[in-house]
């Protein structure tokens, strides 16, 4: 049997196996990462709303 052909087949199968495994691991990680980013954006948005209300009150008090 030709060893170079066997080596070529083994390497190809290993590459396919590794690519599928990487896709699965990155897929699940990106979802949890996306959830964390959404949570961070929500917190930032709420902080900005509070800051906006505080500045509105200050502006109203200055205009009196």
C-alpha positions as CSV (number, residue, x, y, z in Angstrom):
1,X,0.0,0.0,0.0
2,X,1.2,3.5,-0.8
3,X,1.9,5.3,2.5
4,X,1.6,8.7,1.1
5,X,-2.0,8.0,0.0
6,X,-2.8,6.7,3.5
7,X,-1.2,9.8,5.1
8,X,-3.1,12.1,2.8
9,X,-6.4,10.4,3.7
10,X,-5.7,10.5,7.5
11,X,-4.7,14.2,7.4
12,X,-7.8,15.1,5.5
13,X,-10.1,13.2,7.9
14,X,-8.3,14.8,10.9
15,X,-8.8,18.3,9.4
16,X,-12.5,17.8,8.8
17,X,-12.9,16.4,12.4
18,X,-11.0,19.4,13.9
19,X,-13.0,22.0,11.8
20,X,-16.3,20.5,12.9
21,X,-15.2,20.5,16.5
22,X,-14.0,24.1,16.3
23,X,-17.3,25.2,14.7
24,X,-19.3,23.6,17.5
25,X,-17.1,25.1,20.3
26,X,-17.2,28.6,18.8
27,X,-20.9,28.4,18.2
28,X,-21.8,27.7,21.8
29,X,-19.3,30.3,23.1
30,X,-20.6,33.0,20.8
31,X,-24.1,32.6,22.2
32,X,-23.0,33.1,25.8
33,X,-20.7,35.9,24.7
34,X,-23.6,37.6,22.9
35,X,-25.8,37.3,26.0
36,X,-23.0,38.9,28.0
37,X,-22.7,41.8,25.5
38,X,-26.5,42.3,25.5
39,X,-26.5,42.4,29.3
40,X,-23.7,44.9,29.3
41,X,-25.5,47.1,26.8
42,X,-28.7,47.0,28.8
43,X,-26.8,48.1,31.9
44,X,-25.1,50.9,30.0
45,X,-28.5,52.0,28.6
46,X,-30.0,52.1,32.1
47,X,-27.1,54.1,33.5
48,X,-27.5,56.6,30.6
49,X,-31.2,57.0,31.4
50,X,-30.5,57.7,35.0
51,X,-27.8,60.2,34.0
52,X,-30.2,61.9,31.5
53,X,-32.9,62.3,34.2
54,X,-30.3,63.8,36.6
55,X,-29.1,66.3,34.0
56,X,-32.7,67.2,33.1
57,X,-33.3,68.1,36.8
58,X,-30.1,70.1,36.9
59,X,-31.1,72.0,33.8
60,X,-34.5,72.7,35.1
61,X,-33.1,74.0,38.4
62,X,-30.7,76.3,36.5
63,X,-33.4,77.8,34.3
64,X,-35.4,78.9,37.3
